[in-house]
């Protein structure tokens, strides 16, 4: 039998712990079916609210046209990058 290195043993331990915890979390979420979507929605709204507040402090706050152009550029760049994948 091949001797596992320290990192392989750690990786196996972490996988075991994650799988056991995942089963427990899955059981709890099955009892409350709306909990996962509500938590996901809260996280998404919090993210957008935080980004909005961050943009309010930037130089784009007084320049909405530049913000729109910058947003379109970001979308075009990420779309081009996604096509390459």
PyMOL commands that set and color helices and strands:
alter all, ss='L'
color gray80, all
select helices_A, chain A and resi 6-31+33-57+59-62+64-84
alter helices_A, ss='H'
color red, helices_A
deselect
rebuild
show_as cartoon
